Amino acid sequence: MSEDQRDWPKETLRNPDRSPLLAGAGCIRGYSETLYFLTDELLPWIAEMLEILNPHLVERLGPKWWINTPIEKLIRGESSDAE
């Protein structure tokens, strides 16, 4: 059981009669907690890293450093298998 699940209503957490409504409530609570984890814990450091890396690449390779790299295909919305 996660730390967050300890705060759920006991009936939702236990769901002894296997109520589909409580099961749905549990799914929504679990999904919400996953989104919270992603947006508050997992993703922010990646954004910060990219923001630190960009000026470094601009300084070393120029303001359009991604041109003629595999990253350029991502910007144009092409998949890597498009070639």
C-alpha positions in Angstrom: 0.0 0.0 0.0 1.3 3.4 -0.9 1.5 6.3 1.5 -1.3 8.1 -0.4 -3.6 5.1 -0.3 -3.6 5.3 3.5 -5.5 8.5 3.2 -8.2 7.0 1.0 -11.7 6.3 2.4 -11.5 2.9 4.1 -14.5 1.6 2.2 -12.8 2.4 -1.2 -9.5 0.9 -0.1 -11.0 -2.3 1.2 -14.0 -2.7 -1.1 -15.0 -6.0 0.6 -18.1 -6.5 -1.6 -16.2 -5.6 -4.8 -18.5 -2.7 -5.6 -17.8 -1.5 -9.2 -18.4 2.1 -8.0 -15.7 1.8 -5.3 -13.4 0.0 -7.7 -13.9 3.0 -10.1 -13.2 5.4 -7.3 -10.0 3.5 -6.5 -9.0 3.7 -10.2 -9.6 7.4 -10.3 -7.7 8.0 -7.0 -4.8 5.9 -8.3 -4.7 7.6 -11.6 -4.8 11.1 -9.9 -1.9 10.1 -7.6 0.1 8.9 -10.6 -0.5 12.2 -12.4 0.5 14.1 -9.3 3.7 12.1 -9.0 4.6 12.7 -12.7 3.9 16.4 -12.7 5.4 17.2 -9.3 8.2 14.7 -8.9 9.3 13.0 -12.1 9.0 15.6 -14.9 10.2 19.0 -13.4 13.8 17.9 -13.2 13.7 16.9 -16.9 12.4 20.3 -17.9 15.2 22.0 -15.8 17.8 19.8 -17.4 16.6 20.7 -20.9 16.6 24.4 -20.1 20.2 24.1 -18.8 21.3 22.1 -21.8 19.8 24.4 -24.5 22.1 27.4 -24.0 25.1 25.1 -23.7 24.3 23.7 -27.2 23.5 27.1 -28.6 27.0 28.3 -27.4 28.8 25.3 -28.8 26.8 24.6 -32.0 24.8 27.8 -32.8 21.3 29.0 -32.3 19.8 26.2 -34.5 21.9 23.4 -33.2 19.2 20.8 -34.0 19.3 21.3 -37.8 20.6 18.2 -39.6 20.4 16.0 -36.5 17.8 13.3 -35.7 16.1 15.8 -33.4 15.1 17.8 -36.4 12.8 15.0 -37.5 10.9 15.1 -34.2 10.3 18.8 -34.6 8.8 18.3 -38.1 6.6 15.5 -36.7 8.3 12.8 -38.7 9.0 9.4 -37.2 12.5 8.0 -37.3 11.2 5.2 -39.6 10.1 7.7 -42.3 13.4 7.5 -44.2 
